[in-house]
Amino acid sequence: MIHLPMKTSDKQAPKQDYEWFKTPYGDYRIEESRWGTFNTFDRDGKGLITGLHCDSTKHATEFHLREVIAVANEKSKLSKSQAHK
């Protein structure tokens, strides 16, 4: 069986008993797959990051969430400044 990378459209319904990690940019949880990799998911069950080590996957997820928010804020500022012209 060949395992393909998780698509961003793949969603997994969250259970109630997961440990959630909270950041100012969003909450996420970590799961270990049967292949020994670690996957993170947001509150909606959307897959975020896959990594080989739990700690590095946690750090990468927090970086990813922070950068996604930063890009969204920049786009918002840009669209507001263009609307005022």
Secondary structure, 3 states (H helix, E strand, C coil): CCCCCCCCCCECCCCCCCCEECCCCCCEEEEECCCCCEEEEECCCEEEEEECCHHHHHHHHHHHHHHHHHHHHHHHHHHHHHHCC
